[in-house]
Amino acid sequence: EIILLEKPDVIQFQEVNLQMEKNIKSLKSIFPYSVGLNKPIEFFDSVILSKHPITDSEFLNNNIILVKLTIDEKELTILGVHLINTLTPSRFSIAVQVMDYLRILINNINHNLILIGDLNMTPVSKRFENFLKETDLFTHISNRNPTFTWPTFLPFYFGIEIDHVLFSKNFKMIRKKTIDHLDFGSDHRPLIVDLVF
């Protein structure tokens, strides 16, 4: 219902189970282009749906999807990312390696880049701030209208923002919000972002 109401051009799903995969496939008439639905889905994998033609896609290391699509005759690159949480030293080491890999990947993409996903970092963390500087990507953070995405089992204002949409400098964010709804079957709130370029 929210997808039909919001009418997004592109959607990324993460931590997709078999029931959710079935529901996602029912959206094919609205989103005829997809990446990730025609292979066995693992826990950290992503699925991306698009209303616009996907010209290329690639499954990269560390559960990263690279998707190129065309909107208004302009090519965009979308990176679907799900970083591991850093609760233990070994997981932190893995997350740092993946971020290094992402930095190299992002710096080799010229423009029209959007990175979306669960980054397991808050906007106020030094790691997140450094990542934005090193990749020359942008986002929008508002203390007045926060977009806390996790966890859904606590009231909204006890949450934190760990899901993000980052973008290259030729984009402008015109809206960013979360949907506070308890019936999604997820511990994350959906994050909705409108970008123009």
C-alpha positions in Angstrom: 0.0 0.0 0.0 2.8 2.4 0.8 4.6 1.7 -2.4 1.4 2.3 -4.4 0.8 5.5 -2.4 4.4 6.9 -2.7 5.0 5.9 -6.3 8.8 5.6 -6.2 10.9 5.2 -9.3 13.4 2.8 -7.6 13.1 0.6 -4.6 15.7 -1.4 -2.7 14.7 -4.2 -0.4 17.1 -5.8 2.1 17.0 -9.0 4.2 14.3 -10.4 2.0 12.7 -13.7 3.0 10.8 -16.1 0.8 7.4 -14.7 1.6 8.6 -11.1 0.9 10.2 -12.2 -2.3 6.8 -13.5 -3.5 5.2 -10.2 -2.6 7.9 -8.3 -4.4 7.4 -10.3 -7.6 3.7 -9.3 -7.5 4.9 -5.7 -8.2 6.3 -6.6 -11.7 3.5 -4.8 -13.5 4.6 -1.5 -11.8 8.3 -2.2 -11.7 9.1 -4.2 -14.8 12.9 -4.0 -14.2 14.6 -5.8 -11.3 17.9 -7.1 -10.1 18.3 -9.8 -7.5 15.0 -11.6 -7.8 16.2 -14.3 -10.2 18.8 -15.8 -7.9 18.8 -17.4 -4.5 18.6 -14.6 -2.0 21.0 -14.6 1.0 20.4 -12.6 4.2 22.6 -9.6 3.3 21.6 -9.5 -0.3 19.5 -6.7 -1.8 16.8 -6.6 -4.4 16.3 -3.5 -6.6 13.2 -2.7 -8.6 12.9 0.0 -11.1 10.2 1.6 -13.3 13.0 2.7 -15.7 15.2 0.5 -17.9 18.2 -1.2 -16.3 21.0 -1.0 -18.7 23.5 -3.0 -16.7 23.8 -4.7 -13.3 26.5 -6.6 -11.5 26.7 -8.5 -8.2 30.0 -7.3 -6.6 31.9 -8.5 -3.5 30.5 -8.0 -0.1 26.8 -8.2 -1.1 26.9 -5.0 -3.2 24.7 -4.6 -6.2 25.7 -2.2 -8.9 22.8 -1.1 -11.1 22.9 1.3 -14.1 19.6 2.6 -15.3 18.3 5.4 -17.6 16.0 8.2 -16.5 15.2 11.0 -18.9 18.0 9.9 -21.2 20.5 10.2 -18.3 22.4 7.2 -16.9 22.4 6.7 -13.2 24.5 4.3 -11.1 22.9 2.9 -8.0 24.9 0.9 -5.4 22.8 -1.2 -3.2 24.7 -1.8 0.0 24.2 -3.7 3.3 27.2 -3.2 5.6 27.7 -5.7 8.4 27.1 -4.3 11.9 30.2 -3.6 14.0 29.3 -5.1 17.4 32.5 -7.2 17.7 36.1 -6.4 16.7 36.1 -9.1 13.9 32.9 -7.6 12.4 34.4 -4.1 12.7 37.4 -5.3 10.7 35.1 -6.7 8.0 33.1 -3.5 7.8 36.3 -1.4 7.4 37.4 -3.6 4.6 34.1 -3.3 2.8 34.1 0.5 3.2 37.6 0.6 1.7 36.3 -1.5 -1.2 33.3 0.9 -1.6 35.6 4.0 -1.5 37.6 2.6 -4.5 34.4 1.7 -6.3 32.8 5.1 -5.8 35.9 7.0 -6.7 35.9 5.2 -10.1 32.3 6.3 -10.9 32.3 9.8 -12.3 28.8 11.1 -11.5 25.1 10.4 -11.2 25.8 8.0 -8.3 23.3 7.0 -5.6 24.3 4.7 -2.8 21.4 3.2 -0.8 21.1 0.8 2.0 21.7 -0.2 5.6 25.1 1.2 6.4 24.9 0.4 10.1 26.4 3.8 10.8 24.8 6.8 12.4 25.2 10.3 10.7 27.0 11.5 13.8 29.7 8.8 13.7 33.2 9.8 12.7 33.3 6.8 10.4 30.2 8.1 8.5 31.6 11.6 8.3 34.9 10.4 7.0 33.2 8.2 4.5 31.3 11.1 3.1 34.4 13.2 2.8 36.5 10.5 1.2 33.8 9.6 -1.4 32.6 13.2 -2.0 29.0 12.0 -1.4 26.2 13.9 0.2 23.1 13.3 2.3 20.7 15.4 4.3 20.4 15.3 8.1 17.7 17.2 9.9 17.6 17.6 13.7 14.1 19.2 13.3 12.7 16.3 11.2 14.9 13.3 12.0 14.6 10.1 10.0 15.3 7.4 12.5 15.1 4.0 10.8 16.0 1.5 13.5 14.6 -0.2 15.6 10.9 -0.4 15.0 10.3 -2.1 18.4 11.1 1.2 20.2 9.2 4.5 19.9 10.4 6.6 17.0 12.4 9.2 19.1 14.4 6.4 20.7 15.6 5.3 17.3 18.8 6.0 15.3 19.4 6.5 11.6 21.5 3.7 10.1 19.8 3.4 6.7 20.9 6.0 4.2 20.6 7.4 0.7 23.9 9.1 -0.3 24.4 10.8 -3.6 26.9 12.7 -5.8 26.9 16.5 -5.9 24.8 16.9 -9.0 21.7 15.6 -7.1 19.5 17.6 -4.8 17.4 16.1 -2.1 13.9 17.6 -1.9 12.3 15.2 0.6 13.4 12.6 3.1 11.1 10.7 5.5 10.5 7.5 7.2 7.3 5.6 7.6 6.4 4.6 11.2 4.4 1.5 10.8 4.5 -1.6 13.0 3.2 -4.2 10.5 6.1 -4.4 8.1 7.6 -7.4 9.7 11.0 -5.6 9.8 13.0 -4.0 12.6 13.7 -1.1 10.2 11.4 1.7 9.1 11.2 2.3 5.4 13.2 5.4 4.2 11.8 7.4 1.4 13.9 10.0 -0.5 13.1 12.2 -3.4 16.1 13.3 -5.5 16.3 15.6 -8.5 19.2 16.1 -10.9 
